[in-house]
Amino acid sequence: MKALTLFANVGIDEYYLHEIGIDVVVANELLKDRADFYKKIYPNVNMINGDITDSKVYSRIVKAAKDIGVE
């Protein structure tokens, strides 16, 4: 199963999700330092850094999720 995560922080939950067969493929985090750290831990996840209330960031998240079949 594929999933996306919002307010990802540094990705602690992703470890446990992976253990039960859920692969996070798109993530969003507001703070750049946390998003950068997340990318180091999970290089295969499409991390979108920015404020989800910003329409451009929101659109990028939606597009990324749809592109890989997460809806």
HELIX and SHEET records of a PDB file:
HELIX    1   1 ILE A   12  GLU A   19  1                                   8    
HELIX    2   2 LYS A   32  ILE A   41  1                                  10    
HELIX    3   3 SER A   55  ASP A   67  1                                  13    
SHEET    1   A 3 LYS A   2  THR A   5  0                                        
SHEET    2   A 3 ASP A  23  GLU A  29  1                                        
SHEET    3   A 3 ASN A  46  ASN A  49  1                                        
END                                                                             
